């Protein structure tokens, strides 16, 4: 009977350890995904700013070209 209880305890410990590892892995994966999302959002913001600056520069170049054309 004691051996059976001991086996059950070991089995329970292994199950808890496995669950703990699984939970830790899931937490790490979730943190990893959240970090990736944050980086993507930061990159999107940078791309938007650069796109806006490019558009402004294109307009300035267009104005300069118009000024350079003979009238």
PDB file with SEQRES, HELIX, SHEET and CRYST1 records, atoms N, CA, C and O in Angstrom:
SEQRES   1 A   71  UNK UNK UNK UNK UNK UNK UNK UNK UNK UNK UNK UNK UNK          
SEQRES   2 A   71  UNK UNK UNK UNK UNK UNK UNK UNK UNK UNK UNK UNK UNK          
SEQRES   3 A   71  UNK UNK UNK UNK UNK UNK UNK UNK UNK UNK UNK UNK UNK          
SEQRES   4 A   71  UNK UNK UNK UNK UNK UNK UNK UNK UNK UNK UNK UNK UNK          
SEQRES   5 A   71  UNK UNK UNK UNK UNK UNK UNK UNK UNK UNK UNK UNK UNK          
SEQRES   6 A   71  UNK UNK UNK UNK UNK UNK                                      
HELIX    1 AA1 UNK A    2  UNK A   68  1                                  67    
CRYST1    1.000    1.000    1.000  90.00  90.00  90.00 P 1           1          
ATOM      1  N   UNK A   1       0.825  -1.196   0.000  1.00  0.00           N  
ATOM      2  CA  UNK A   1       0.000   0.000   0.000  1.00  0.00           C  
ATOM      3  C   UNK A   1       0.868   1.259   0.000  1.00  0.00           C  
ATOM      4  O   UNK A   1       0.592   2.226  -0.711  1.00  0.00           O  
ATOM      5  N   UNK A   2       1.940   1.221   0.828  1.00  0.00           N  
ATOM      6  CA  UNK A   2       2.827   2.384   0.903  1.00  0.00           C  
ATOM      7  C   UNK A   2       3.533   2.607  -0.427  1.00  0.00           C  
ATOM      8  O   UNK A   2       3.722   3.749  -0.846  1.00  0.00           O  
ATOM      9  N   UNK A   3       3.925   1.522  -1.095  1.00  0.00           N  
ATOM     10  CA  UNK A   3       4.570   1.633  -2.405  1.00  0.00           C  
ATOM     11  C   UNK A   3       3.615   2.273  -3.409  1.00  0.00           C  
ATOM     12  O   UNK A   3       4.019   3.101  -4.226  1.00  0.00           O  
ATOM     13  N   UNK A   4       2.355   1.882  -3.340  1.00  0.00           N  
ATOM     14  CA  UNK A   4       1.355   2.438  -4.250  1.00  0.00           C  
ATOM     15  C   UNK A   4       1.200   3.944  -4.013  1.00  0.00           C  
ATOM     16  O   UNK A   4       1.124   4.725  -4.962  1.00  0.00           O  
ATOM     17  N   UNK A   5       1.154   4.345  -2.730  1.00  0.00           N  
ATOM     18  CA  UNK A   5       1.067   5.771  -2.393  1.00  0.00           C  
ATOM     19  C   UNK A   5       2.306   6.521  -2.875  1.00  0.00           C  
ATOM     20  O   UNK A   5       2.217   7.630  -3.403  1.00  0.00           O  
ATOM     21  N   UNK A   6       3.455   5.890  -2.681  1.00  0.00           N  
ATOM     22  CA  UNK A   6       4.716   6.496  -3.106  1.00  0.00           C  
ATOM     23  C   UNK A   6       4.739   6.675  -4.625  1.00  0.00           C  
ATOM     24  O   UNK A   6       5.160   7.714  -5.134  1.00  0.00           O  
ATOM     25  N   UNK A   7       4.280   5.647  -5.338  1.00  0.00           N  
ATOM     26  CA  UNK A   7       4.213   5.724  -6.800  1.00  0.00           C  
ATOM     27  C   UNK A   7       3.256   6.829  -7.243  1.00  0.00           C  
ATOM     28  O   UNK A   7       3.519   7.553  -8.204  1.00  0.00           O  
ATOM     29  N   UNK A   8       2.143   6.942  -6.523  1.00  0.00           N  
ATOM     30  CA  UNK A   8       1.169   7.985  -6.863  1.00  0.00           C  
ATOM     31  C   UNK A   8       1.759   9.373  -6.624  1.00  0.00           C  
ATOM     32  O   UNK A   8       1.537  10.294  -7.410  1.00  0.00           O  
ATOM     33  N   UNK A   9       2.513   9.514  -5.532  1.00  0.00           N  
ATOM     34  CA  UNK A   9       3.156  10.799  -5.239  1.00  0.00           C  
ATOM     35  C   UNK A   9       4.166  11.154  -6.328  1.00  0.00           C  
ATOM     36  O   UNK A   9       4.212  12.292  -6.797  1.00  0.00           O  
ATOM     37  N   UNK A  10       4.971  10.172  -6.724  1.00  0.00           N  
ATOM     38  CA  UNK A  10       5.953  10.408  -7.788  1.00  0.00           C  
ATOM     39  C   UNK A  10       5.261  10.776  -9.090  1.00  0.00           C  
ATOM     40  O   UNK A  10       5.690  11.675  -9.814  1.00  0.00           O  
ATOM     41  N   UNK A  11       4.194  10.069  -9.365  1.00  0.00           N  
ATOM     42  CA  UNK A  11       3.430  10.330 -10.573  1.00  0.00           C  
ATOM     43  C   UNK A  11       2.848  11.744 -10.538  1.00  0.00           C  
ATOM     44  O   UNK A  11       2.873  12.461 -11.538  1.00  0.00           O  
ATOM     45  N   UNK A  12       2.332  12.129  -9.388  1.00  0.00           N  
ATOM     46  CA  UNK A  12       1.774  13.467  -9.216  1.00  0.00           C  
ATOM     47  C   UNK A  12       2.868  14.530  -9.353  1.00  0.00           C  
ATOM     48  O   UNK A  12       2.661  15.561  -9.992  1.00  0.00           O  
ATOM     49  N   UNK A  13       4.025  14.275  -8.753  1.00  0.00           N  
ATOM     50  CA  UNK A  13       5.148  15.216  -8.863  1.00  0.00           C  
ATOM     51  C   UNK A  13       5.567  15.395 -10.319  1.00  0.00           C  
ATOM     52  O   UNK A  13       5.812  16.513 -10.774  1.00  0.00           O  
ATOM     53  N   UNK A  14       5.646  14.286 -11.040  1.00  0.00           N  
ATOM     54  CA  UNK A  14       6.025  14.359 -12.454  1.00  0.00           C  
ATOM     55  C   UNK A  14       4.997  15.145 -13.252  1.00  0.00           C  
ATOM     56  O   UNK A  14       5.348  15.947 -14.118  1.00  0.00           O  
ATOM     57  N   UNK A  15       3.726  14.908 -12.955  1.00  0.00           N  
ATOM     58  CA  UNK A  15       2.658  15.622 -13.661  1.00  0.00           C  
ATOM     59  C   UNK A  15       2.731  17.120 -13.370  1.00  0.00           C  
ATOM     60  O   UNK A  15       2.579  17.942 -14.273  1.00  0.00           O  
ATOM     61  N   UNK A  16       2.965  17.468 -12.103  1.00  0.00           N  
ATOM     62  CA  UNK A  16       3.079  18.885 -11.738  1.00  0.00           C  
ATOM     63  C   UNK A  16       4.304  19.526 -12.385  1.00  0.00           C  
ATOM     64  O   UNK A  16       4.252  20.663 -12.853  1.00  0.00           O  
ATOM     65  N   UNK A  17       5.403  18.781 -12.403  1.00  0.00           N  
ATOM     66  CA  UNK A  17       6.626  19.289 -13.028  1.00  0.00           C  
ATOM     67  C   UNK A  17       6.403  19.517 -14.525  1.00  0.00           C  
ATOM     68  O   UNK A  17       6.811  20.536 -15.082  1.00  0.00           O  
ATOM     69  N   UNK A  18       5.753  18.555 -15.154  1.00  0.00           N  
ATOM     70  CA  UNK A  18       5.469  18.673 -16.586  1.00  0.00           C  
ATOM     71  C   UNK A  18       4.542  19.862 -16.847  1.00  0.00           C  
ATOM     72  O   UNK A  18       4.742  20.625 -17.792  1.00  0.00           O  
ATOM     73  N   UNK A  19       3.532  20.003 -15.998  1.00  0.00           N  
ATOM     74  CA  UNK A  19       2.594  21.119 -16.149  1.00  0.00           C  
ATOM     75  C   UNK A  19       3.320  22.445 -15.938  1.00  0.00           C  
ATOM     76  O   UNK A  19       3.083  23.418 -16.654  1.00  0.00           O  
ATOM     77  N   UNK A  20       4.202  22.467 -14.952  1.00  0.00           N  
ATOM     78  CA  UNK A  20       4.958  23.678 -14.657  1.00  0.00           C  
ATOM     79  C   UNK A  20       5.842  24.056 -15.845  1.00  0.00           C  
ATOM     80  O   UNK A  20       5.920  25.226 -16.221  1.00  0.00           O  
ATOM     81  N   UNK A  21       6.506  23.063 -16.432  1.00  0.00           N  
ATOM     82  CA  UNK A  21       7.347  23.313 -17.607  1.00  0.00           C  
ATOM     83  C   UNK A  21       6.498  23.798 -18.776  1.00  0.00           C  
ATOM     84  O   UNK A  21       6.884  24.707 -19.511  1.00  0.00           O  
ATOM     85  N   UNK A  22       5.349  23.179 -18.928  1.00  0.00           N  
ATOM     86  CA  UNK A  22       4.446  23.559 -20.007  1.00  0.00           C  
ATOM     87  C   UNK A  22       3.956  24.995 -19.813  1.00  0.00           C  
ATOM     88  O   UNK A  22       3.904  25.773 -20.765  1.00  0.00           O  
ATOM     89  N   UNK A  23       3.600  25.338 -18.579  1.00  0.00           N  
ATOM     90  CA  UNK A  23       3.146  26.700 -18.277  1.00  0.00           C  
ATOM     91  C   UNK A  23       4.263  27.704 -18.513  1.00  0.00           C  
ATOM     92  O   UNK A  23       4.034  28.783 -19.060  1.00  0.00           O  
ATOM     93  N   UNK A  24       5.463  27.347 -18.100  1.00  0.00           N  
ATOM     94  CA  UNK A  24       6.613  28.227 -18.305  1.00  0.00           C  
ATOM     95  C   UNK A  24       6.868  28.421 -19.791  1.00  0.00           C  
ATOM     96  O   UNK A  24       7.097  29.543 -20.243  1.00  0.00           O  
ATOM     97  N   UNK A  25       6.829  27.337 -20.549  1.00  0.00           N  
ATOM     98  CA  UNK A  25       7.036  27.429 -21.994  1.00  0.00           C  
ATOM     99  C   UNK A  25       5.971  28.321 -22.622  1.00  0.00           C  
ATOM    100  O   UNK A  25       6.278  29.170 -23.458  1.00  0.00           O  
ATOM    101  N   UNK A  26       4.718  28.124 -22.216  1.00  0.00           N  
ATOM    102  CA  UNK A  26       3.619  28.934 -22.753  1.00  0.00           C  
ATOM    103  C   UNK A  26       3.826  30.408 -22.402  1.00  0.00           C  
ATOM    104  O   UNK A  26       3.617  31.286 -23.239  1.00  0.00           O  
ATOM    105  N   UNK A  27       4.237  30.674 -21.160  1.00  0.00           N  
ATOM    106  CA  UNK A  27       4.480  32.060 -20.741  1.00  0.00           C  
ATOM    107  C   UNK A  27       5.600  32.690 -21.554  1.00  0.00           C  
ATOM    108  O   UNK A  27       5.507  33.846 -21.965  1.00  0.00           O  
ATOM    109  N   UNK A  28       6.650  31.929 -21.781  1.00  0.00           N  
ATOM    110  CA  UNK A  28       7.771  32.446 -22.574  1.00  0.00           C  
ATOM    111  C   UNK A  28       7.348  32.708 -24.011  1.00  0.00           C  
ATOM    112  O   UNK A  28       7.722  33.725 -24.595  1.00  0.00           O  
ATOM    113  N   UNK A  29       6.572  31.798 -24.581  1.00  0.00           N  
ATOM    114  CA  UNK A  29       6.094  31.984 -25.956  1.00  0.00           C  
ATOM    115  C   UNK A  29       5.188  33.214 -26.040  1.00  0.00           C  
ATOM    116  O   UNK A  29       5.268  33.992 -26.991  1.00  0.00           O  
ATOM    117  N   UNK A  30       4.327  33.377 -25.034  1.00  0.00           N  
ATOM    118  CA  UNK A  30       3.430  34.536 -25.011  1.00  0.00           C  
ATOM    119  C   UNK A  30       4.238  35.825 -24.918  1.00  0.00           C  
ATOM    120  O   UNK A  30       3.957  36.791 -25.627  1.00  0.00           O  
ATOM    121  N   UNK A  31       5.238  35.837 -24.048  1.00  0.00           N  
ATOM    122  CA  UNK A  31       6.092  37.020 -23.911  1.00  0.00           C  
ATOM    123  C   UNK A  31       6.828  37.293 -25.215  1.00  0.00           C  
ATOM    124  O   UNK A  31       6.973  38.445 -25.623  1.00  0.00           O  
ATOM    125  N   UNK A  32       7.289  36.237 -25.863  1.00  0.00           N  
ATOM    126  CA  UNK A  32       7.991  36.358 -27.140  1.00  0.00           C  
ATOM    127  C   UNK A  32       7.082  36.969 -28.207  1.00  0.00           C  
ATOM    128  O   UNK A  32       7.498  37.855 -28.954  1.00  0.00           O  
ATOM    129  N   UNK A  33       5.857  36.495 -28.271  1.00  0.00           N  
ATOM    130  CA  UNK A  33       4.887  37.012 -29.247  1.00  0.00           C  
ATOM    131  C   UNK A  33       4.581  38.480 -28.955  1.00  0.00           C  
ATOM    132  O   UNK A  33       4.514  39.297 -29.873  1.00  0.00           O  
ATOM    133  N   UNK A  34       4.396  38.812 -27.683  1.00  0.00           N  
ATOM    134  CA  UNK A  34       4.104  40.201 -27.318  1.00  0.00           C  
ATOM    135  C   UNK A  34       5.264  41.121 -27.674  1.00  0.00           C  
ATOM    136  O   UNK A  34       5.054  42.242 -28.136  1.00  0.00           O  
ATOM    137  N   UNK A  35       6.483  40.647 -27.460  1.00  0.00           N  
ATOM    138  CA  UNK A  35       7.660  41.432 -27.818  1.00  0.00           C  
ATOM    139  C   UNK A  35       7.714  41.647 -29.326  1.00  0.00           C  
ATOM    140  O   UNK A  35       8.014  42.747 -29.790  1.00  0.00           O  
ATOM    141  N   UNK A  36       7.425  40.606 -30.081  1.00  0.00           N  
ATOM    142  CA  UNK A  36       7.407  40.720 -31.546  1.00  0.00           C  
ATOM    143  C   UNK A  36       6.342  41.713 -31.998  1.00  0.00           C  
ATOM    144  O   UNK A  36       6.587  42.523 -32.892  1.00  0.00           O  
ATOM    145  N   UNK A  37       5.165  41.656 -31.387  1.00  0.00           N  
ATOM    146  CA  UNK A  37       4.092  42.595 -31.737  1.00  0.00           C  
ATOM    147  C   UNK A  37       4.534  44.029 -31.471  1.00  0.00           C  
ATOM    148  O   UNK A  37       4.298  44.922 -32.285  1.00  0.00           O  
ATOM    149  N   UNK A  38       5.177  44.242 -30.324  1.00  0.00           N  
ATOM    150  CA  UNK A  38       5.653  45.581 -29.973  1.00  0.00           C  
ATOM    151  C   UNK A  38       6.673  46.067 -30.991  1.00  0.00           C  
ATOM    152  O   UNK A  38       6.627  47.221 -31.416  1.00  0.00           O  
ATOM    153  N   UNK A  39       7.582  45.203 -31.378  1.00  0.00           N  
ATOM    154  CA  UNK A  39       8.602  45.598 -32.358  1.00  0.00           C  
ATOM    155  C   UNK A  39       7.983  45.900 -33.714  1.00  0.00           C  
ATOM    156  O   UNK A  39       8.391  46.844 -34.391  1.00  0.00           O  
ATOM    157  N   UNK A  40       7.011  45.110 -34.106  1.00  0.00           N  
ATOM    158  CA  UNK A  40       6.325  45.355 -35.380  1.00  0.00           C  
ATOM    159  C   UNK A  40       5.618  46.704 -35.333  1.00  0.00           C  
ATOM    160  O   UNK A  40       5.660  47.465 -36.300  1.00  0.00           O  
ATOM    161  N   UNK A  41       4.970  47.000 -34.214  1.00  0.00           N  
ATOM    162  CA  UNK A  41       4.289  48.291 -34.074  1.00  0.00           C  
ATOM    163  C   UNK A  41       5.289  49.441 -34.147  1.00  0.00           C  
ATOM    164  O   UNK A  41       5.015  50.466 -34.771  1.00  0.00           O  
ATOM    165  N   UNK A  42       6.453  49.269 -33.507  1.00  0.00           N  
ATOM    166  CA  UNK A  42       7.488  50.304 -33.560  1.00  0.00           C  
ATOM    167  C   UNK A  42       7.981  50.495 -34.990  1.00  0.00           C  
ATOM    168  O   UNK A  42       8.157  51.625 -35.447  1.00  0.00           O  
ATOM    169  N   UNK A  43       8.202  49.390 -35.691  1.00  0.00           N  
ATOM    170  CA  UNK A  43       8.661  49.476 -37.079  1.00  0.00           C  
ATOM    171  C   UNK A  43       7.604  50.115 -37.970  1.00  0.00           C  
ATOM    172  O   UNK A  43       7.937  50.896 -38.861  1.00  0.00           O  
ATOM    173  N   UNK A  44       6.340  49.793 -37.740  1.00  0.00           N  
ATOM    174  CA  UNK A  44       5.249  50.422 -38.497  1.00  0.00           C  
ATOM    175  C   UNK A  44       5.260  51.929 -38.301  1.00  0.00           C  
ATOM    176  O   UNK A  44       5.075  52.692 -39.249  1.00  0.00           O  
ATOM    177  N   UNK A  45       5.477  52.346 -37.070  1.00  0.00           N  
ATOM    178  CA  UNK A  45       5.520  53.772 -36.760  1.00  0.00           C  
ATOM    179  C   UNK A  45       6.688  54.446 -37.486  1.00  0.00           C  
ATOM    180  O   UNK A  45       6.534  55.535 -38.039  1.00  0.00           O  
ATOM    181  N   UNK A  46       7.837  53.806 -37.481  1.00  0.00           N  
ATOM    182  CA  UNK A  46       9.012  54.349 -38.178  1.00  0.00           C  
ATOM    183  C   UNK A  46       8.744  54.436 -39.674  1.00  0.00           C  
ATOM    184  O   UNK A  46       9.079  55.436 -40.309  1.00  0.00           O  
ATOM    185  N   UNK A  47       8.145  53.402 -40.235  1.00  0.00           N  
ATOM    186  CA  UNK A  47       7.829  53.391 -41.671  1.00  0.00           C  
ATOM    187  C   UNK A  47       6.858  54.516 -42.011  1.00  0.00           C  
ATOM    188  O   UNK A  47       7.018  55.188 -43.029  1.00  0.00           O  
ATOM    189  N   UNK A  48       5.855  54.722 -41.167  1.00  0.00           N  
ATOM    190  CA  UNK A  48       4.892  55.811 -41.396  1.00  0.00           C  
ATOM    191  C   UNK A  48       5.586  57.169 -41.389  1.00  0.00           C  
ATOM    192  O   UNK A  48       5.312  58.014 -42.241  1.00  0.00           O  
ATOM    193  N   UNK A  49       6.483  57.379 -40.428  1.00  0.00           N  
ATOM    194  CA  UNK A  49       7.209  58.652 -40.349  1.00  0.00           C  
ATOM    195  C   UNK A  49       8.082  58.855 -41.584  1.00  0.00           C  
ATOM    196  O   UNK A  49       8.127  59.947 -42.150  1.00  0.00           O  
ATOM    197  N   UNK A  50       8.774  57.795 -41.995  1.00  0.00           N  
ATOM    198  CA  UNK A  50       9.641  57.899 -43.176  1.00  0.00           C  
ATOM    199  C   UNK A  50       8.827  58.155 -44.437  1.00  0.00           C  
ATOM    200  O   UNK A  50       9.226  58.948 -45.291  1.00  0.00           O  
ATOM    201  N   UNK A  51       7.700  57.492 -44.549  1.00  0.00           N  
ATOM    202  CA  UNK A  51       6.826  57.697 -45.709  1.00  0.00           C  
ATOM    203  C   UNK A  51       6.358  59.147 -45.767  1.00  0.00           C  
ATOM    204  O   UNK A  51       6.332  59.761 -46.834  1.00  0.00           O  
ATOM    205  N   UNK A  52       5.994  59.678 -44.622  1.00  0.00           N  
ATOM    206  CA  UNK A  52       5.549  61.070 -44.550  1.00  0.00           C  
ATOM    207  C   UNK A  52       6.676  62.017 -44.966  1.00  0.00           C  
ATOM    208  O   UNK A  52       6.443  62.969 -45.711  1.00  0.00           O  
ATOM    209  N   UNK A  53       7.881  61.760 -44.492  1.00  0.00           N  
ATOM    210  CA  UNK A  53       9.026  62.613 -44.845  1.00  0.00           C  
ATOM    211  C   UNK A  53       9.347  62.514 -46.332  1.00  0.00           C  
ATOM    212  O   UNK A  53       9.696  63.513 -46.961  1.00  0.00           O  
ATOM    213  N   UNK A  54       9.230  61.328 -46.889  1.00  0.00           N  
ATOM    214  CA  UNK A  54       9.473  61.144 -48.325  1.00  0.00           C  
ATOM    215  C   UNK A  54       8.459  61.946 -49.128  1.00  0.00           C  
ATOM    216  O   UNK A  54       8.811  62.606 -50.105  1.00  0.00           O  
ATOM    217  N   UNK A  55       7.207  61.885 -48.712  1.00  0.00           N  
ATOM    218  CA  UNK A  55       6.163  62.646 -49.416  1.00  0.00           C  
ATOM    219  C   UNK A  55       6.447  64.146 -49.358  1.00  0.00           C  
ATOM    220  O   UNK A  55       6.273  64.847 -50.355  1.00  0.00           O  
ATOM    221  N   UNK A  56       6.878  64.637 -48.209  1.00  0.00           N  
ATOM    222  CA  UNK A  56       7.218  66.058 -48.064  1.00  0.00           C  
ATOM    223  C   UNK A  56       8.379  66.420 -48.988  1.00  0.00           C  
ATOM    224  O   UNK A  56       8.349  67.453 -49.657  1.00  0.00           O  
ATOM    225  N   UNK A  57       9.400  65.564 -49.021  1.00  0.00           N  
ATOM    226  CA  UNK A  57      10.554  65.818 -49.892  1.00  0.00           C  
ATOM    227  C   UNK A  57      10.157  65.795 -51.365  1.00  0.00           C  
ATOM    228  O   UNK A  57      10.631  66.613 -52.154  1.00  0.00           O  
ATOM    229  N   UNK A  58       9.294  64.866 -51.729  1.00  0.00           N  
ATOM    230  CA  UNK A  58       8.830  64.802 -53.124  1.00  0.00           C  
ATOM    231  C   UNK A  58       8.114  66.094 -53.514  1.00  0.00           C  
ATOM    232  O   UNK A  58       8.299  66.598 -54.621  1.00  0.00           O  
ATOM    233  N   UNK A  59       7.303  66.626 -52.614  1.00  0.00           N  
ATOM    234  CA  UNK A  59       6.590  67.879 -52.891  1.00  0.00           C  
ATOM    235  C   UNK A  59       7.573  69.040 -53.035  1.00  0.00           C  
ATOM    236  O   UNK A  59       7.411  69.893 -53.907  1.00  0.00           O  
ATOM    237  N   UNK A  60       8.596  69.068 -52.174  1.00  0.00           N  
ATOM    238  CA  UNK A  60       9.604  70.134 -52.257  1.00  0.00           C  
ATOM    239  C   UNK A  60      10.372  70.052 -53.570  1.00  0.00           C  
ATOM    240  O   UNK A  60      10.643  71.072 -54.204  1.00  0.00           O  
ATOM    241  N   UNK A  61      10.720  68.833 -53.975  1.00  0.00           N  
ATOM    242  CA  UNK A  61      11.441  68.638 -55.240  1.00  0.00           C  
ATOM    243  C   UNK A  61      10.566  69.080 -56.408  1.00  0.00           C  
ATOM    244  O   UNK A  61      11.041  69.727 -57.341  1.00  0.00           O  
ATOM    245  N   UNK A  62       9.309  68.732 -56.346  1.00  0.00           N  
ATOM    246  CA  UNK A  62       8.371  69.123 -57.404  1.00  0.00           C  
ATOM    247  C   UNK A  62       8.289  70.652 -57.505  1.00  0.00           C  
ATOM    248  O   UNK A  62       8.293  71.198 -58.608  1.00  0.00           O  
ATOM    249  N   UNK A  63       8.216  71.334 -56.376  1.00  0.00           N  
ATOM    250  CA  UNK A  63       8.173  72.803 -56.369  1.00  0.00           C  
ATOM    251  C   UNK A  63       9.463  73.386 -56.943  1.00  0.00           C  
ATOM    252  O   UNK A  63       9.436  74.353 -57.705  1.00  0.00           O  
ATOM    253  N   UNK A  64      10.596  72.780 -56.565  1.00  0.00           N  
ATOM    254  CA  UNK A  64      11.888  73.269 -57.071  1.00  0.00           C  
ATOM    255  C   UNK A  64      11.975  73.072 -58.578  1.00  0.00           C  
ATOM    256  O   UNK A  64      12.471  73.944 -59.291  1.00  0.00           O  
ATOM    257  N   UNK A  65      11.500  71.944 -59.061  1.00  0.00           N  
ATOM    258  CA  UNK A  65      11.526  71.676 -60.501  1.00  0.00           C  
ATOM    259  C   UNK A  65      10.664  72.684 -61.248  1.00  0.00           C  
ATOM    260  O   UNK A  65      11.035  73.145 -62.327  1.00  0.00           O  
ATOM    261  N   UNK A  66       9.526  73.023 -60.681  1.00  0.00           N  
ATOM    262  CA  UNK A  66       8.647  74.011 -61.310  1.00  0.00           C  
ATOM    263  C   UNK A  66       9.331  75.378 -61.375  1.00  0.00           C  
ATOM    264  O   UNK A  66       9.173  76.107 -62.354  1.00  0.00           O  
ATOM    265  N   UNK A  67      10.080  75.718 -60.347  1.00  0.00           N  
ATOM    266  CA  UNK A  67      10.788  77.001 -60.328  1.00  0.00           C  
ATOM    267  C   UNK A  67      11.918  77.023 -61.354  1.00  0.00           C  
ATOM    268  O   UNK A  67      12.238  78.074 -61.910  1.00  0.00           O  
ATOM    269  N   UNK A  68      12.516  75.868 -61.601  1.00  0.00           N  
ATOM    270  CA  UNK A  68      13.648  75.795 -62.525  1.00  0.00           C  
ATOM    271  C   UNK A  68      13.220  75.795 -63.985  1.00  0.00           C  
ATOM    272  O   UNK A  68      14.018  76.108 -64.868  1.00  0.00           O  
ATOM    273  N   UNK A  69      11.979  75.450 -64.240  1.00  0.00           N  
ATOM    274  CA  UNK A  69      11.496  75.434 -65.626  1.00  0.00           C  
ATOM    275  C   UNK A  69      11.475  76.855 -66.190  1.00  0.00           C  
ATOM    276  O   UNK A  69      11.096  77.797 -65.494  1.00  0.00           O  
ATOM    277  N   UNK A  70      11.883  77.005 -67.451  1.00  0.00           N  
ATOM    278  CA  UNK A  70      11.831  78.349 -68.046  1.00  0.00           C  
ATOM    279  C   UNK A  70      10.386  78.819 -68.183  1.00  0.00           C  
ATOM    280  O   UNK A  70       9.478  78.045 -68.485  1.00  0.00           O  
ATOM    281  N   UNK A  71      10.215  80.084 -67.953  1.00  0.00           N  
ATOM    282  CA  UNK A  71       8.835  80.601 -67.979  1.00  0.00           C  
ATOM    283  C   UNK A  71       8.552  81.430 -69.181  1.00  0.00           C  
ATOM    284  O   UNK A  71       7.438  81.930 -69.339  1.00  0.00           O  
TER     285      UNK A  71                                                      
END                                                                             
